[in-house]
Amino acid sequence: MEVIAEAPWNWFLFHDDGKLYLDVLVENGAVSFSVAAELTREQADAYRRDGPDGLALLAGEMRHKALERTWRIGALPADWGEQSHAAVHEWQSRVKR
């Protein structure tokens, strides 16, 4: 798993085994958490066509649903937490934040 794009303090885009996953930061007062989803073919095409701007609407929708408590977790790899955290640390070491 690897991070292939980021909108700082907004989202990370992951690539794993031919699939794309968007992990979105959600903040509500002093509480923050993230929600993630595998991109559909149409969403992946929007990213490929429009770059990071192609994910802005999706990230906003995911954030809104999470805050409204209507977000439904889809299928993610079994070791999502461990692998996504490792990928973010690798990404950040390359970007030198």
N, C-alpha and C positions, 0 to 999 in steps of 0.2 A: 504494500500500500504506500502511496506517495501523495503528497500535496502537489497539485499542479497550478493552483491559482489561489489568491487570497484578496479579500477586501478587508483591510485591517479593522479590527473591532466590529466586524460585520459577519463574515463567513469565510470558510475554507472549502475548496473544491478538491476532492480526493479522487484518485484513479486507482482501481484495484481489479485485477483480473478482467480487464476489458469493460468494467463498469465505472460510472461516475457517481459520486455521492456528494451531496451538499450538506455541510454542517453549519448551522446558523446560530449566532449568538443572540440570546434573548435576555433582556434586562428589564427588571421590574423593581424599581427602588433599589434597595441594598442587595437584592437577590439577582444572581445571573446564572444562567444555565444554557445548554445548547440543545437543539433538535436537529436530527439528521434524516436524510432520505436519499434513496437511490433515484437518480434522474431517469425520467422516461425517455424514450427515443426522441420525442418532440422537444423536451427540455434540453437534452444533450445537443440536438441540432441547433437550438437557439443559442447555446453557448458557443458552439463552433462557428456559427454565422456572425454573432454579435459580440463575441468575447465576453468579458466580465459583465458588461451591461445587459447581456442576455439573461443573467441570473438575478438581476435586481428585483424584478417583480415576484419571482418565485421566493426569494429570500424574505421579502416583505410579507407575502402570504403565509409562509411558514411561521414567521415571528408573530403575526396577528393571531393565527390559530392557536399557537402555544399560549399566548397571553389570555385568550378567551377560553382556554382549556378544552379546545375541540381538536387538538392535534392528535392524530392517530399514528403511532409508531409503526412503520413498515418493516419489512425484513431487512436486517443489516447483518453483516458477517458476525458470526458467533463471538469473535474476539475483537469486536469493533472498538471498544474503549481502549484497550491496550495498543492495538495497531494504529488507531488514529492519533493517539497521544504521541507515540513514537514518531509517526510521520510528521506531525507538527513540530516536534523538537528538531528533527532533521532539517525541515524546511527553514525554521528560524535560524539554525546554525549556518545555513547557506546564505540566507538573506542578511544575516548579521544585524539583528535588531538590538 
